[in-house]
């Protein structure tokens, strides 16, 4: 067993909408301006918040999720990416104890803090509150014997109110330090919402300038040195070093990445690289064709519905992708990527490799974690094998496939996904590290394609 004792801090909230993303972005920017070498993480299956982190830090943000991975894998992901940094900042998901079900904290931010022995800062939207802040803190501290909560940040509050509440909180909870506040922010500094969660980083004009303005506010209202000091006090944890050996494949994997397709778990890209993939990013919006010498395709999720006309007008790209698929190039397509491969989105024609029509159902469809069990031998899985994923989409499709069972922990399940020897496409976002053998199969098929196709 090995020991890790690096500096780390969890930034959580009482609930979704508490302001933890804005607070986390402010902390990351302030730490960076102080010259700290930082890494950032996101608890849970979210792929939008990490884009904000990456925009600020210029390094990839990874997800930490104990539905997708066992505890030791989470520790290895964390150690591998944090061992040479000054501080790791871990943004929570939903409320601190919210996770897989209404009566359990499993797969919550708390579970990640517990696995990593990480001190935690609780963000509370204190607008309209005074002494009641103490009741909120009392509840969060007492729910678990070791809550890991050692700090409080109050959001959406004035300096005068903060100073008074701080005195009350630290008197009532002497082991829990108030680490600052954020005042009500100008509208242009508030990260807005959209139906999938937050708008993407690339859609906010002048994001870096706005983060600089946020940092100017935060450096006078947040105790950045106190947050850093608290990160140093996190207890060490034990882990067993990962000894997985990756077979190396010298293949080119074309990964769609632009404003229409930007939802990726960074760990997925790392797994592909671990197997020797040469990642070739391309834009279905603006590039004319797939990259030269493409041996496999990976099209993740995003907002293709917002760019459907422009995607449709790029005829050469549509033809390039459809031709490659007809020639049986290996392809993984998730959610928005799956929609793109269908006949149309809201009557706008697209790749038409599949014959489905995609429409906005104006409600979440099949939302949540999924254990995806294959009903046939295919590109990723043999019959009965599984991989884990997550669904979060409002759009549906007239034909979602039927080669897999997508099963929730509650027992609810549905048939979905098109899967054969050359393609694995459907609405779930896959988490590659939950079954690296599936990605090994994908890479084998890419190598076969490379060796068998005359260019």
N, C-alpha and C positions, 0 to 999 in steps of 0.2 A: 504494500500500500504506500501511496505517496501523500504528501501534505501540501496544501495550497493555503497561503495566508496573504494573498495580494489584497490591495485596497479595493473595496466594492461597496456600493450603496444602491438600495432599491428605492425608487420614487413611485409611490402608490397613491391611490385616491380612495375616498369614501365611496365613490360611485363613478360611473361614466358621466363625463361632463363636469367633473370637479376641477378640471384645469391641469391635470397631471402632464399632458403632452406639452402644453405651453410652458409649464414650469420646467419640465425635463429639457426642452430645447433651450430655455434660458440658462439653465445650469451648465449644459454642454458648451454653449457659446462662451459663458463666463470662464469656465475652467480652461477652455482652449486659449482664450485671451491672456490668461495667467501663465500660459506656457506649459500646461500639463499635457502629457501624452495620454490620450483617453481612448477607451473603447466604449461602445454603446450596445445595449441589448433591448429586446422587447419581449415581455412575457406574453404567452398565448400565440394564437395563429394569425395575428395581424400582419399584413404586408405593406400597409400604408404609412404608419408611424415610422418604420425604419427608413423610409425614403427621406423624411425630414431629418432624422439623425445623420444619415449619410451626406445630405446636403450641407450640414453644419460641420461635420467632422472630416469629410472627404475619405472616409473609410466605411466599408460595409457594416451594417448592423445585423446581428444574428438573432434568431428567435430562440427562446427557452420555453419549452412546453413539455410537461410530463405526461401528456396524452400521447404525443408523438414519440417520445423517447423514454427509456428507463433512466433512473437517477444517475447512474454512472456515466451514461452517454452525455447527459446534460452537463455533468461536471467536466467531462473531457472536452466538450465543445467550448465551455467557458474557459478552462485552463489554457487550451491551445491558443485562444485568441486574446487572453488577458495577461499571460505570464510576463510579457515585456512592456507593460503599460503602467502608468502612475495610478490610474483609477478607472474602474469600470462602473458605468452608470446604467442601471437596469430599470427601464420604464415598465410599470405594471399594466394590467389589463382590467377593465371594468372596475368594480370595487375590490378592495384588498382581498377579501375572502371569497369573492365570486368565482365560480369555476364550472365544473361539469354538470352540476345539478343544483336544485333549490335547497337541498338538505346536506350539502357537503362542500368542503373547501378544496376538494381534489381538483387539480389542474388550475388552481388559482395563483395569483401573485404571491400569496402567503406561502404556498407550497414551494415555489421557486426560492423565496427568501429562506425557507427552512432547509431546503436541499443544499443551498450555497452558504448557509450560516451568515447571511448578509444583513447588516443593520438596515433598517427601513425608515424612510421619511413619509409620513402620511400627509397628503394634500387635502385640505378641507376648504370647500367654497363657503366662506364665512359671511357672505352677504346677508344682512338682516339678522345676524346672530350676535350674542354676547356671552353670557354665562353658559348658554346651551352648548357652546363649543366643548366645555368640559364633559358634558354628558356623552357627546359623540366620541371623544377620546377615551372616556371610561369604558364605553362599550367595545371599542376596537382593542383596547389593551387587555380586557378581561375575557374575551371570547376564547382565546387560546392561552395556555399556561405560559408559553414563550412566544409572544406575538412578534418579536424582533423589531417592534416599532420603538425607535429611540429618538425620533425627531418629528416636529410638526411644522408645516408651512401653511399659512393661511392665504387663501386666494380671494381676490375681488373685495378688498377691504382697505380702509384708509389707514394712514400711519397712526393717527390718534387712537383709533379703535384697536389697532394691532398692539400698541404699547400697553393698553389696559388689559386686553385679553391675555397677552404674554405673561404679565405679572400673575394673573389668576391661574393660568395653566401650569406654570412652573412651580407655583406654590402648592397646587393640588397634586401634580405629578412630577416630583423632584428629579426623577430619572429620565424624564422626557423633555428634551430641550426644544424651544421654539427657534427655528432657523430662518425666520424672516417671513415676508409676505409679498404678494403682488397686488398693486392697486388696480382699480378698474382701468382697463386698457383702452386706448383708442381703437376704433373699429378696425383700422387697417392692420393692427397687430394681432387681432384675434383670428385663430385658425378656424375657418368656417367648416360647417358640416355639409355632407351630401349623402345620398342614399346608401352608399357603401361604407360610410364612416366619415373620414376626413377627406377633403380635397387633396389631391396629390401635390407633392412639393413642386413639381415642374409647372403646375397650373397657377401658382402664386407668383405674380410678377414682382421682380426685385426682392426675392425672398431673402437673399443675403443681407441686403440693406435693412429689411424689416427685422431680421434677427439681430443685426447690430443695434438697432433702436431698442429692441426688447432687452438686449444685454445692458445697454446704458441705464435702463430703468432698474433691471434686476440687480446690477452690481451695487446699487445703493440700498436696495430693499431686502435682498437675500443675503444670508450669512454664508458666502461661498467657502470661506476658510473653515467655518464650522462644519459644513457639509463634507468637506475633504477630510477634516479631522475625524468625523464620525465614521467615514469609510475605512479609516485606518484601524478602527477599534473592532471591526468585524472579526469574529472568531475564525480560526482556521478550520478547514474541513479535509477529510480523508477521501481519496479516490483511487481506483485501480486504473493504471494507465492503459489506454486503448492500444491493443497489439494487432488490430485488424490490418491485414496486408491487402493492398489493392493491385489487382492485375492491371497492367498499363496497356492502353489502346491509343495508338496514334491516329486519332480520327478528328474530323472537324464537325463540331456541333453548332449549327446555326440557331441562335437564340434571338427571338423577336424582342426588341426593346425600344420603345418610344412612348409617346403620350398615350397611345391606344393600348399598349401591352407593356405594363410595368409592374405587375404584381408577381413578385418572385420571392420565395424563401431563399435568402442568400446561401443557406446551407446546401440547397439543391445545386447551386452553381459550384460550391466547394466539392460536393460529392462527385460531380462530373469531372472536375479538374483532378480529383484524387485518382480517378480511373484513367487519367492521361488525356482527357478531351481538350482539344484546342477550341476555345469558345470564340465564335464569330458572331458578334452582335449585328443585327440588321433591323431595318425599319420597314414594316409593311406599309407605312404611310408614305415614305419618301423615296426609298430605294426602288430601283427598277426590277431587280430580280434577286433571288437568293444569292448569298456569297458563292464565289467560285469554289469548286471542290467540296461542296457541302455533302457530308456523309450521314447526317441525321438532323432532325428539326425538333426544336422545343419552343412551343408558343404558349406563354403563360396567360394569366388573366389580365384584366384591365378594364378600360371603358371603350370597347369598340363601338358601342351604341352611340357614343358622343361623336365619333369620327367616321360613322358608317359611309357617308357620302364620299369623303376623301379616300377611304379604303376602297370603295367601289370603283372610283375613278382611276385608281392605279391598276389598270388592266394588265400591264406586263407582269406585275408582282402576283396578281391573282393567277395568271396563266403559269407562271414559274412554279408556284407552290402546288397547284393542281397537277401539273405535269410530273413533278417530283413524286407526289403521292401516288399517282397512277403507275409510276415506275417502281413503286413499293419502297420508297425511302423510309427508314424508321422515323416515326414521329410521335411525340407526346404533346397533347394539346389539352389545356386546362381552362375551364370556365369561359372567359372571354375569347381565348384561343380556340376553344371548341365552337363557340358561336360563329367566329370568323370563317371556319371551315364549312359551315352550313350554306344552304342555298341563299338565305337572305336574313337580314335583321330589319324588322319593320318594313318589309317589302323592298328594301334596298338590296340588290344582288351582290353576293360576295363570292367566295371561292367555289362553293357548290360541289365540294367533294362529297359531303353528305347532303341529303335532300330535305333537311328540316327547315322550318321557318321559326325564327326567334322573335318573341314579342314580350313587352313589359307587362308582367302580371301585377305590378304595383303592391307586391307583398313578398316577404322573404319566402323562398321555396327550398324545402329540404335543408334548412339551416342547421349547421352544427358539425361537430366532429363525426367522422365516419371511419369505420373499419371496412375496407373495400376488399371483398372476397371474390376471387375469379371463378367463373363457371366454365372456363375453357382454357386451354393452353394458348398463350398469346405473347406479345412483345415483351411484357414485363413479368407476367406471372404464369405459373402452371395451375392447373385446376386445383382449387382448394387453397391456394396460397393467397396471402393478403398483403396490403400496404395501407398505411394510414393517410388520412386527408381531412379536409375541412371544406364545407360549402357555405358560401355567403353570396347570394345573388337574387335579384328581383326578376330577372329575365328568365323565361322558360323557353323550351324548344318543342316543336311538335313531335320530334323523335329523339329521345335521349339515349338510345341504345339499350341493350339488355344482356350484356355479357358479364356483368358483375352484380353482386348484391352489395349495396351500400347500407351498412348497419350502424345504427346509433347505439350508445350504451344503454339507452332505455329499452332496447329491443326492437324499436321501430326500424323498418327497413324498406328499401325500394330497389327495383331492378333498374340499372342504368349502365352507361359507358359502352362505347364501341371499341372492341378489343379483338385484334387478330394478330398474326405474326408480324405485322408491319406498323400497326397503329394502336395507340391507347389514348382515347379522347372522350372527355365528358366534363361535367360541371365541377367535380371535386378538384381542389388544389391538393396535389400530392406532396407528401413530405418524404423525400428520397432517403433520408437517414433512418427512417423507420423500417426499411427493407433494402439494404444496399445490394442484395443479390438481384433484386429486380432491375437495378440500374446496371449491374454487370451484364445481365441479359440484353438490355438496351444497347450497351456498348459493343457486345459481341455482334449484334445484328448490324450495327453501324460499320463494324470492321468487315463483315461479310459484304455489305453493300459497296464499301470502298473497293474491296478486292474484286468484286464481280461486275462492276459497271465500267464500261469503256468510256473514257472521257474524250 
